[in-house]
């Protein structure tokens, strides 16, 4: 199942639908030929296993040669890596923005062995690299502590199996198991949050409705669960419930101001409410949190500058940045026309 959320925007001249970047999950690929192996676990504060983070292996030229996601236990594994004396292990914390990104050089011990028939080959090596992520400045361990519950064993078993099935693309089985865990224990926080996330990723009206119910229950159980607050805000946003979406996203930002998704949604809702200076502030915060790589932020800024604030030169600049990040974007030609229109208006000011 493709796990991603999509924002839809309306352009000035034509109706332009822009597909969003991944929300919780992304594309995985890993080398499978025989070769070196790097494996380990990723932990956060209080030795919390960090699930669903993107882990990459790069060569000396910083080209990605393998990518995967951490499992529910925080484990990652790369096998069959091309023989090399060293790699760079990188972890993108986009989905856990309270943590700093991570990079480490991993040295391998490959020995050249002479073959009986002549020639030589290099032996493969295995390195266990466990990673302990660092919190960003201003974030305390208490703010990201694991939410602990006394769980019925059968509910925990169903949840674990459901997560594993979803991670392995067995969607129907995984959803049924998460529902089963919640039926046994209706206040199962992580089951409510994960099932809500799965319903949102379906991008269907009935999915948003179900997600709103699940995330509402989740924040009732754990009022400090910022992912659930964001999920609730997004579900309400997609259902057109903008005032209550604003309330939920403000709570998400209060709990975690390093989330580019929450800052982006907050900025979009402020723009819709006519609070343009405040919207700009939040969108710029989203841009900072995503290190300028979130194309949706640039598109929203462009519409804010061009449509609402009449700052046409800045609007054109943001759309150009958007196209650099999304060169194959749908309706790219219409966006180029919009850039030209903004530049022409900027020249007349």
C-alpha positions in Angstrom: 0.0 0.0 0.0 1.4 3.3 -0.9 1.6 5.3 2.3 1.4 8.9 1.6 -0.7 12.0 2.1 -1.6 14.5 -0.7 -2.4 18.1 -0.5 -4.4 19.6 -3.4 -4.1 23.2 -4.4 -5.9 25.5 -6.8 -3.7 27.8 -8.9 -4.7 31.3 -10.0 -5.3 30.9 -13.7 -6.0 27.2 -14.1 -7.0 24.4 -11.7 -3.7 22.8 -10.8 -3.5 19.6 -8.6 -0.1 19.1 -7.0 0.7 15.7 -5.6 2.2 15.9 -2.1 5.5 14.4 -0.9 5.3 11.3 1.3 3.8 11.9 4.7 4.8 8.8 6.7 6.3 6.4 4.4 8.4 6.3 1.2 9.7 4.1 -1.5 12.1 1.3 -0.4 14.9 -0.2 -2.4 17.8 -2.4 -1.2 20.6 -4.2 -3.0 20.2 -8.0 -3.1 23.5 -9.3 -4.6 26.1 -11.0 -2.3 28.4 -8.5 -0.7 28.8 -6.5 2.5 26.1 -6.2 5.2 25.3 -3.3 7.5 22.6 -3.9 10.1 21.4 -2.4 13.4 18.8 -0.6 15.4 17.8 3.1 15.6 16.9 4.5 19.0 15.6 7.8 20.2 15.3 9.3 23.6 14.9 6.9 26.5 16.0 4.1 24.1 12.8 4.3 22.2 12.9 2.2 19.0 12.4 4.6 16.1 10.1 3.0 13.5 9.5 4.1 9.8 12.6 6.3 9.4 14.4 6.4 6.1 17.9 4.9 6.3 20.3 5.2 3.4 23.7 3.8 2.4 25.8 6.0 0.2 29.2 5.6 -1.5 32.2 7.9 -1.3 30.5 10.1 -3.9 27.4 10.5 -1.7 25.3 8.6 -4.2 22.6 6.5 -2.6 23.1 2.8 -3.3 20.5 1.3 -0.9 17.5 2.6 1.1 15.1 1.1 3.5 12.8 1.9 6.4 13.2 0.9 10.0 10.8 -1.7 11.3 8.5 -1.3 14.3 11.4 -2.4 16.5 13.7 0.2 15.0 15.7 -2.3 13.0 17.2 -1.8 9.6 19.2 -4.2 7.4 21.3 -3.8 4.2 22.7 -7.0 2.7 24.4 -7.5 -0.6 26.1 -4.1 -0.7 28.7 -3.7 -3.4 32.1 -4.4 -2.0 33.7 -1.2 -0.7 36.1 -0.2 2.0 33.6 2.3 3.5 30.1 3.6 3.2 28.1 6.5 4.6 25.1 5.6 6.7 22.4 8.4 6.7 19.1 8.7 8.5 16.5 11.2 7.4 14.4 12.2 10.4 11.7 14.0 8.3 9.1 11.8 10.0 10.5 12.4 13.5 11.5 16.1 13.2 12.2 16.4 16.9 15.5 14.6 16.2 18.6 15.7 14.2 19.5 14.0 11.0 22.2 11.4 11.3 25.3 10.6 9.3 28.2 8.2 10.0 31.0 6.7 8.0 31.1 2.9 8.3 34.5 1.2 7.6 34.5 -2.3 6.3 37.1 -5.0 6.6 37.3 -6.6 3.1 40.2 -9.0 2.6 41.6 -9.8 -0.8 41.9 -13.6 -1.2 43.8 -15.4 -3.9 41.7 -17.9 -5.8 43.1 -21.4 -6.4 42.8 -21.0 -10.2 44.4 -17.6 -10.2 43.1 -14.1 -9.7 41.6 -12.8 -6.5 38.4 -11.8 -4.8 37.4 -9.7 -1.8 35.6 -11.3 1.2 32.4 -9.7 2.4 32.1 -8.1 5.8 29.3 -7.5 8.4 29.0 -4.4 10.6 26.5 -3.9 13.4 25.8 -0.2 13.7 23.3 0.8 16.4 22.3 4.5 16.2 21.2 6.8 19.0 19.6 9.9 17.6 20.1 13.3 19.2 17.2 15.5 20.1 17.1 19.0 18.5 17.9 21.9 20.7 14.9 22.9 22.9 13.3 19.4 22.8 13.4 17.5 26.1 13.3 13.7 26.5 10.0 14.1 28.3 8.4 15.7 25.3 9.0 12.5 23.2 8.6 9.9 25.8 7.0 6.6 24.8 3.4 6.5 25.9 3.2 3.4 28.2 0.0 1.4 28.7 -0.8 -1.9 30.4 -2.0 -3.9 27.4 -3.9 -7.2 27.2 -1.5 -9.7 25.7 -3.9 -10.6 22.9 -4.3 -7.0 21.9 -0.5 -6.5 21.9 0.0 -9.6 19.8 -2.6 -8.5 17.2 -1.1 -5.0 17.0 2.4 -6.3 16.5 1.2 -8.7 13.8 -0.9 -6.0 12.2 2.1 -3.6 12.0 4.3 -6.3 10.5 1.7 -7.2 7.9 1.2 -3.5 6.9 5.0 -3.1 6.6 5.1 -6.1 4.3 2.2 -4.8 2.1 -0.4 -7.3 3.5 -2.8 -4.4 3.9 -6.2 -6.2 4.4 -4.7 -8.5 7.1 -2.9 -5.6 8.8 -6.0 -3.5 9.0 -8.1 -6.4 10.3 -5.5 -7.1 13.1 -5.4 -3.4 14.2 -9.1 -3.3 14.4 -9.1 -6.5 16.4 -6.5 -5.0 18.8 -8.8 -2.0 19.3 -11.9 -4.2 19.8 -10.0 -6.0 22.7 -8.7 -2.7 24.1 -10.5 0.4 22.8 -8.0 2.8 24.4 -5.0 1.2 22.7 -3.2 4.5 21.8 -0.7 3.2 19.2 -3.3 1.0 17.5 -5.7 4.0 17.2 -2.9 6.2 15.8 -1.6 3.6 13.3 -5.1 2.7 12.0 -6.0 6.4 11.7 -2.8 6.9 9.6 -3.7 4.0 7.4 -7.2 5.3 6.8 -5.8 8.8 5.9 -3.4 7.3 3.4 -6.4 5.8 1.5 -7.3 9.3 0.3 -11.0 8.6 0.4 -13.9 10.6 2.1 -14.9 7.6 4.2 -11.2 7.1 5.2 -11.0 10.7 6.5 -14.2 10.3 8.4 -12.9 7.1 10.1 -9.5 8.7 10.7 -11.1 11.6 12.5 -12.9 9.2 14.9 -9.7 7.3 15.5 -7.5 10.3 16.1 -10.1 11.9 18.3 -10.0 8.8 20.5 -6.2 8.7 20.4 -5.7 12.3 21.7 -8.3 11.5 24.3 -6.0 8.8 25.6 -2.8 10.6 25.1 -3.2 14.4 24.9 0.6 14.9 24.2 0.6 12.7 21.1 1.4 15.3 18.5 1.2 12.8 15.6 -2.4 12.1 16.5 -3.1 15.8 16.8 -1.7 16.4 13.4 -3.6 13.4 11.9 -6.8 14.8 13.5 -6.1 18.2 12.0 -5.5 16.8 8.6 -8.5 14.6 8.6 -10.7 17.6 9.5 -9.0 19.7 6.9 -9.8 17.2 4.2 -13.4 17.1 5.4 -13.7 20.8 5.2 -13.9 21.3 9.0 -11.5 24.2 8.9 -12.2 25.8 12.3 -11.8 22.5 14.3 -8.8 21.6 12.1 -7.2 24.9 13.2 -7.7 24.0 16.8 -6.1 20.6 16.3 -3.1 21.8 14.3 -2.3 24.5 16.8 -2.1 21.8 19.4 0.2 19.8 17.2 2.5 22.8 16.6 2.5 23.5 20.3 3.7 20.0 21.0 6.3 19.9 18.2 7.2 23.0 16.4 9.8 21.1 14.3 7.2 19.3 12.2 7.1 20.7 8.6 3.8 19.0 7.9 2.1 20.6 10.9 3.6 24.0 10.2 2.5 23.7 6.5 -1.0 22.8 7.4 -1.2 25.6 10.0 0.0 28.1 7.5 -2.5 26.9 4.9 -5.3 27.2 7.4 -4.2 30.7 8.4 -4.2 31.7 4.8 -7.7 30.3 4.3 -8.8 32.4 7.4 -7.4 35.6 5.8 -4.5 35.9 8.3 -1.8 36.4 5.7 1.1 37.7 7.8 0.6 34.9 10.3 0.3 32.4 7.4 3.6 33.6 5.9 5.3 33.2 9.3 4.2 29.6 9.6 5.0 28.7 6.1 8.5 30.1 6.5 8.9 28.0 9.6 7.8 24.9 7.7 10.4 25.8 5.0 13.1 26.1 7.7 12.0 22.8 9.3 12.2 20.9 6.0 15.5 22.6 5.1 13.9 24.1 1.9 13.1 20.7 0.4 9.4 20.5 0.8 7.9 21.5 -2.6 4.4 22.0 -1.1 5.7 24.8 1.1 7.1 26.7 -1.8 3.8 26.3 -3.7 1.7 27.6 -0.8 4.1 30.5 -0.3 3.8 31.3 -4.0 0.0 31.4 -3.9 0.1 33.5 -0.7 2.5 36.0 -2.2 0.9 36.2 -5.6 -2.8 36.0 -4.8 -3.1 37.6 -1.4 -0.1 39.8 -0.7 0.7 41.0 -4.2 4.4 40.3 -3.8 4.7 39.0 -7.3 8.5 38.8 -7.6 8.6 36.6 -4.5 5.7 34.5 -5.8 7.6 33.8 -9.1 10.7 32.9 -7.1 8.8 30.4 -5.0 7.2 28.8 -8.1 10.6 28.4 -9.7 11.9 26.7 -6.6 8.9 24.4 -6.7 9.6 23.4 -10.2 13.3 22.7 -9.3 12.1 20.3 -6.7 9.3 18.9 -8.9 10.6 19.1 -12.5 8.0 16.5 -13.6 5.1 18.1 -11.8 1.6 17.8 -13.2 0.6 21.0 -15.1 4.2 22.2 -15.1 3.4 24.2 -18.3 0.6 26.1 -16.5 2.9 26.8 -13.6 5.5 28.2 -16.0 2.8 30.5 -17.4 1.9 31.5 -13.9 5.5 32.4 -13.2 5.6 34.6 -16.3 2.4 36.3 -15.2 3.8 37.0 -11.8 7.1 38.3 -13.3 5.1 40.6 -15.6 3.1 42.0 -12.7 6.3 42.5 -10.7 7.8 44.5 -13.6 4.9 46.9 -13.6 5.1 47.7 -9.9 
